[in-house]
Amino acid sequence: MDMGLLTESLSGSWEHTRAARDALVEQGAAAVGAVLDVLCDEQSPVEWTVSADVLCDRGARSPAPGTRVRSGELA
């Protein structure tokens, strides 16, 4: 994932970053590492609340480990 593009898409107001946040949530686990990098970068222009929102939405859409997704399967 291009960190420059990620940072650019998440920089700005809460309303301005909505589409980027939604797109990252849709990417699922593939986006988590990059979003964490942005969240932990103290020099990043991205508000921590924006990065945290992506991670919280991602977590809310994922089944908890060990939950049954389909009969006989564990997440």
C-alpha contacts under 8 A as a table, 3 or more apart, distances in Angstrom:
res1	aa1	res2	aa2	distance
1	M	6	L	7.57
1	M	31	A	7.71
1	M	34	A	6.91
2	D	5	L	5.40
2	D	6	L	6.17
3	M	6	L	4.91
3	M	7	T	5.95
3	M	34	A	7.01
3	M	38	V	7.96
4	G	7	T	5.18
4	G	8	E	6.08
5	L	8	E	5.02
5	L	9	S	6.02
6	L	9	S	5.19
6	L	10	L	6.22
6	L	34	A	8.00
7	T	10	L	5.23
7	T	11	S	6.02
7	T	38	V	6.97
7	T	44	S	7.46
7	T	45	P	7.43
7	T	46	V	6.48
8	E	11	S	5.25
9	S	12	G	7.96
9	S	17	T	6.57
9	S	20	A	5.88
10	L	17	T	5.38
10	L	20	A	6.39
10	L	21	R	7.16
10	L	46	V	5.93
10	L	50	V	6.88
10	L	51	S	7.55
11	S	17	T	6.88
11	S	45	P	6.18
11	S	46	V	4.78
11	S	47	E	7.19
12	G	16	H	5.95
12	G	17	T	6.25
12	G	46	V	7.27
13	S	16	H	5.02
13	S	17	T	6.25
14	W	17	T	5.53
14	W	18	R	6.53
14	W	50	V	6.96
15	E	18	R	5.43
16	H	19	A	7.49
17	T	20	A	5.35
17	T	21	R	6.13
17	T	50	V	7.67
18	R	21	R	5.14
18	R	22	D	6.16
19	A	22	D	5.15
19	A	23	A	6.14
20	A	23	A	5.09
20	A	24	L	6.21
21	R	24	L	5.20
21	R	25	V	6.28
21	R	50	V	7.54
21	R	51	S	7.98
21	R	53	D	7.59
21	R	54	V	5.58
22	D	25	V	5.14
22	D	26	E	6.29
22	D	54	V	7.43
23	A	26	E	5.09
23	A	27	Q	6.46
24	L	27	Q	5.07
24	L	28	G	6.85
24	L	31	A	6.04
24	L	54	V	6.79
25	V	28	G	5.35
25	V	31	A	7.49
25	V	54	V	5.90
25	V	55	L	7.54
25	V	57	D	6.50
25	V	58	R	5.20
26	E	58	R	7.91
27	Q	30	A	5.96
27	Q	31	A	5.92
28	G	31	A	5.94
28	G	32	V	7.12
28	G	58	R	6.40
29	A	32	V	5.28
29	A	33	G	7.89
29	A	58	R	7.91
30	A	33	G	7.15
31	A	34	A	5.59
31	A	35	V	6.16
32	V	35	V	5.22
32	V	36	L	6.05
32	V	55	L	6.86
33	G	36	L	5.11
33	G	37	D	6.23
34	A	37	D	5.03
34	A	38	V	6.43
35	V	38	V	5.13
35	V	39	L	6.13
35	V	51	S	6.08
35	V	54	V	7.61
35	V	55	L	7.50
36	L	39	L	4.89
36	L	40	C	6.05
36	L	51	S	7.39
37	D	40	C	5.26
37	D	41	D	6.11
38	V	41	D	5.22
38	V	44	S	6.39
38	V	46	V	7.22
38	V	51	S	7.06
39	L	42	E	7.75
39	L	44	S	7.75
39	L	46	V	7.62
39	L	48	W	5.68
39	L	51	S	5.57
39	L	52	A	7.08
41	D	44	S	5.35
44	S	47	E	7.91
46	V	50	V	6.92
46	V	51	S	7.29
47	E	50	V	5.49
47	E	51	S	6.97
48	W	51	S	5.31
48	W	52	A	5.98
49	T	52	A	4.99
49	T	53	D	5.92
50	V	53	D	5.16
50	V	54	V	6.66
51	S	54	V	5.32
51	S	55	L	6.59
52	A	55	L	5.11
52	A	56	C	6.04
53	D	56	C	5.04
53	D	57	D	5.98
54	V	57	D	5.26
54	V	58	R	6.04
55	L	58	R	4.99
55	L	59	G	6.14
56	C	59	G	5.07
56	C	60	A	6.12
57	D	60	A	5.03
57	D	61	R	6.31
58	R	61	R	5.37
58	R	62	S	6.48
59	G	62	S	5.24
59	G	63	P	7.96
60	A	63	P	7.75
63	P	67	T	6.39
63	P	69	V	7.63
63	P	75	A	6.55
64	A	67	T	5.67
64	A	75	A	7.08
65	P	74	L	7.39
65	P	75	A	5.41
66	G	74	L	5.18
66	G	75	A	5.43
67	T	74	L	5.63
67	T	75	A	5.68
68	R	71	S	6.54
68	R	72	G	6.96
68	R	73	E	5.64
68	R	74	L	4.83
68	R	75	A	6.30
69	V	73	E	5.98
69	V	74	L	6.11
69	V	75	A	6.10
70	R	73	E	5.41
70	R	74	L	7.64
